[in-house]
Amino acid sequence: MDLVAALLLIGLGQGLLLAGLLVVRRDLRRASTLFLATLIGAVTLSGLEDAALRFGWLDQAPAVAGAGLLLIPLIGPCLRGHVAAIFNPAWRLQRRDWPWITATVTAGLAALLFLIQPAPTRLAILSDRAGASDPGVVTAALSLVTVHLLSAMLIAAALVLSLREVRFRSRDLRPGDPLAGRLVWLRGLLVLIGVSWLAYLCSLVAGLMPGIDTAPFDALAGVVQVAALYALGLLGLAQPDRMLPPPGEMLAAILAPTRPKYGRAALPEADRSELAATITRVMEQDRLYRDPLLNLSRLAEAVGASPNDVSQTLNTAFGIGYHDYVARLRVAAAQEILRDPARQDSLMDVLLEAGFNSKSVFNAAFKRETGMTPSAYRASVRQPSDAPPPGGCPTP
């Protein structure tokens, strides 16, 4: 048995396991998780073709030769989408994302052009046995090169943009910042994808150079791919909120029925007062509001209560809903920074430190709470006689 092919099959199982765990975790169903699961699935399944070639399976089913090409163009956009959605849980497709879509669709069309060529020709090209007289060989070869070149460019662009964003977010990171754990995850993920991309690029360049034996480069790319998948699993174990639930809860997380969003039982007054004090401590003293990924479920987990109880407590004890409560805390934190004459932070730095992840959301929340834009507020508080009273948060 070919050792590299065997390793690829093992890596395939590892990748499918990781992607499956991300899909079945109900508490992680968001855009960033969908991008990550698709990324792992695309990397894993695209490697199946190499293993199938080495084992000779495609000789028995040549019709599926090249099917993995449809997945390779997804790797770069999914990596970029995962990083963007990590920092902005409310991520939505925007106009600036169209270049990614255009390049991905173009690569996908090139993959389809390859797939409509005669099966024997596709198999011959993939196994380096094609001859100049084979029907459709020129079209198939050009479409194959187009897919790989566009995919390599997409991955490179995703790596560069993502590394820049991670570096920007890492500036002024303070001890205990909730964002630190996500940055560790993203740095590890980007390193693994970057190393895999280099091996993939070496294999691609070797295939384009006449007279070079591509087998060693293909084997290297396969080994690196398997190593990256295993390292990704280990990184996920070190970052359980990104990948795996605790071992004792894994089966329950898969089999447990979906719970209703809200329960019916009201929280007793004494318990509600205690929970209100805990929420205040966690949010205002521990500054959990600075976590850009904070949501009601995460807050409930932090205070050891159900989301329904937290929602009830916020409405009854604080007189405010969850989203308004968090926004008010973040605006108050931003006001504190803007009032400090020693701080000359840009508005982007201010909103990130306060826990916002979108400039438009920051501006809307700030104006709703203060009646002013952040820029106007900073200008006014530098004039003591005209300074508005500082913002604050409701207390139970």
N, C-alpha and C positions, 0 to 999 in steps of 0.2 A: 504493500500500500504506500502511495506517495505521502510522505510526511507532511509536506506543505498542504496538500489537499485535505488530509486528515485534520490538520490544525484549522483549516478554513471551515470545515464542517463543525468542529467544536466551537469555533467563534460564532458560527451561524446560530447554534443553539443558545449561546450566551447572549447574543444580540436580541434574539427573539424573546428570551426571558425578560431582559431589561425593558424592551418596548412593551411587552405584555403587562408587566408590573405597573408601568406608568399609566397604561390604559385602564386597568381595573381599579386603581386607587381613586375612589370617589372624591377624596379631599384634595386631589391634585388636578382635577379636571379644569384646566384653564388654557389659555392660548399658549403660554410658555411650555406647558407639558405636552400639548398636541404637537408643537414644533419639535420638541426633543424626541418624542416617540417616533415621529416620522423620520427625523434625522437618523436615529439608530436603526430603524427598519430599513431605510434606503441603503445605508452603509452595509448592513448585514445581508440583505437579499441580493444586492448587486454583486456581492462576493460569492454567491452561490454558483454563478456561471463559471467562475474560474475553477472552483472545485469540480463542477460537472464536466468541464473540459478535461481536467486532469484524470478523473475517474473514467472518462469515456462515455459518460451518460448521454451527452449530446449526440453522439453517433447513433444512439437508439431513438432519439427524439429531436432531430435537427430542426423541426418546425419552431421550437422555442428558442433557438439560438439567437442571442442578442436581446432577449426580453428584458434583461437587467439594465439595458441602456436607458429605459424609460425612467428609472429611479435615480440614476446618477445626477442628473441636473437638479434634483430636489435638495441635495445635500447643502449647497451653499445658501440658498434662500432660507432653508429651515434653521440653519445655524444662526443666521442674522436675525430671523424672526424670534428665535428662542431668547437671544440676548436682549433684543428690544422689548420683548414681552416680560422678561424678568424685571426690568427697570420700570416698565409701564404696564401693570396688570390690566388696564383698560385698553390695551392695544387694539387698534382697528386699522384695516387696510386704508392707506392714504395715497394721494396722487404721487408722492415721492417714491412709492413702492413700485410704480409701473415699470421702471427700467428692469427691476428684478423679474417681474412677471414676463416682460417682453423677451428677455434673454432666456428664461426658463422655458417658455413656450417654443421659442425658436429651436432650442436644443431638443425639446420633445418632438417637434416636427421632424428634425433631422433623424432622431431615433426611429420614428415611424417610417421615414423614407428607407432606412436601413432594413426595417422589419418586413417591408413589402417586396424586398428582393428575394430571388429564389433561395430556398432553405439551404441547398448544398453550397451555394456561393457564400452565404452568411457564415456557415460552419467552417468553410475553407479559410475565410478571412480571419476568423477568430482563432483558428488553430494554426495560422501561418502556413497554410497549404494552398493558397489561392494562386491560380495561374492567370495570365493576361487574357486568355481566351474564355474564361468562365463568364457566363451571361450575367450582366449587371455588376461586374466586379468593380468598375470605376465608380459608379454611383454609390455602391455600398461602401467602398473605401472612403470616399469623400464625406459621406454622411457620418461614418464612424468617427473620422477625425474631427468633424465639426462638433459632434456631441462631446467628445472628450476635451477639446479645447475650450468650448464654452463652459463646460462644467468646471474645469480647472480655474478659469477666470472668475466664475461665480464664487467658488470656494475661497480663492485668494482675496476677492473684494470683501467677502463676509468676514474673513479673518482680520483684515486690516481695519475695517470699520468697527468691528467688535472690540478689538484690542484697544483702539483709540477711546472707545466709550468706557471700557473698564478702567483704563488709566485715568480718564477724566473723573470718573466716579470715585476713584481711590484717593483723589486729592482731598486733603483736610479730613480724612476719615479718622474718627476719634475712637479710643478704646471703648468697647462695649456697644458700638454702633450695630444695630441689627443687620445693616447691609453688608457687614464684613463677611459673614458666612456665605452669602450669595456670591461675593467677589472671589472667595476661595474656590467655590465650585466653578465659576466661569473661567477663572484663570486655568484651572486644571483641564477643563473641557477644551479650551482653545489650544492649549499645548498639545493635547492628544490629537485633535483634528489637524493642527499644523504639522505635526510629525507625519501623520498619515498622508497629508497632502503632498509633502515633500517626496515620500516614497512613491506615491501615485504619479507625481510629475516626472520623476526619474524613469519610471516604467513607460510613461507616455512619450518622453523624448527619445528613449531607446527604440521604441517602436517606429518612430518617424525617421530614424537614421538608418540608411541602407548598410547592410553588411554587419550589423550588430546583433548578437544573440540576445534576444529579449528575455529568455527563460530565467536567468539569474535576477533580473530586475523585477519580473513578474512575481517570482518567489519571494523576493524581499518585500514587495508591496503587500503580498498576502500575509506574511509573518507579522509585519507592522500592523496590518489591519486587525489581526487576531489579538495582538498585544494591546492595541488601543481599546478594543472592546472589553478585554479583561480589566484593564486599568480603569476604564469607565465604570465598570461594576464596582471595583474597589473604592473609587471616588464616591460613587453613590452610597456605599455603605457608610462612608465617613460623613456624608451629608444626607441623613435619612429623610429630611423634609423635602429633598429633591428626588429621591429614588425609592428607597425601600422603607416600609413600615418596620417597627420593631418585630423581631422574629416571632414572638408570642402572639402578635396581633395580625400577622400577615394573612393567615387563613381567614380570620374573622373579617378582615377588611375586604376580602374577595367575596365571601359568602353572605355577609350581613345584608339584610334588606335595607333599601334606602329609607332613611328616617324622614318623617314629615318635617317641613321647615319650621313649623311652630307647634308647640304643645298647647294644651288647654288649661293646665293647672297654673294658678297664679302663685307667685312666690310669696311666702309669709313675710310680714313687715320686718321682723327681726333679721331674717335671712337677707332680705333686700337691702337693708341698711348696711349689713356687713359686706355684701357684695359691692355696694356702691363705694364703700371705703377702699376695697381691694382694687376696684377699677381706677379710682383716683390715684392710688399709690402706683399702680403699674403704668398708667398712662402719663401722669404728671411728674412723678418722682423718677421712675425708671425710663421715662420718655419713650415708651413703646410706639407712640404716634410717629416717631421718626422712621419707622420701618415702612418703606414705600410699598411693600407687599401686604401690609396689614389689611385684614378684612374682619368681618364679624366672627367668623369661625376661629381665626387665629387669636383674636382678643379673648374669646370664650375659653380657648385652650389655656391661654396665659393666666387667667384668673380662676381656672378650675371649675367652670360652670358651663351650662349649655348655652348655645346661641340665643335660644328663646328667653332664658332668664336674664341674660345680659341685655337683650333688647328691651325687655320689660323694665329692668332697673333704670336704663338710660331714659326711658320715656316717663317713668313715674318719679324717680328720685332726682333726675337731672332736668326733666322737662324738655328733652331734646332727643332726636333720633341719632342713630349711630353715625351716619355720614356727616351730619351737621356737627356732631360732637367732635369727631376727629378733625374735621376741617377747621373748627374754631381753635382747637389746640395748636394746629399747625400754623394758622394765621397769627396766633399770639406769639408763637416762637419766632416767626418771621418778623413781627413787629419789634420784638426784643433785639434782634440783630440789626434791624434798620435804624433803631434809636441810638445804637452805640456809635458814637463818633469815631471810635478807634477802628471800627470795622468798615472796610471799603470793599466788601464783597460785591461781586456782580449779582444781578437779580437771579441768574441761573444758579449760582452757588447758594444763594439764600433759600430758594425754593427747594433745592435738593437737601440741604441741611435740615430744613423744617419737615421733610417727609413727603413733599409733593414730588410727582414725577412727570408733570406736564405743565408747561408754562401757561397754557390757556386755562387749565383747571385752577392753577395758583392765582392767576389774575381775577378770575370770576369769584373764587372764594374770598379773596382779600377785599375785593370791592363790595361784596355782599356784607362782610363783617364790619368794614370800616367806612364804607361809602367813598373810598378813594382807591386809586390805583397804587401799586407798590412804589412806583417812582414818585408820584405826587406825595405819598405819605412820607417817604424818606426826606423829600425836600422840605416838607412842613415841620417835621420834628427837629430839624436842624435849626429851626427858629423857635426858641422856647416860648415866646409869647403866643405863637399861633399853634402850638403843639396840641393835638387832640388827646384825649385821655387814652391811656394804654388799653388794649383789648384784653380780654380774659375769658375764662371758661366758667360755665355754671358749676356750682358746687351743690351737693345734695344737702 
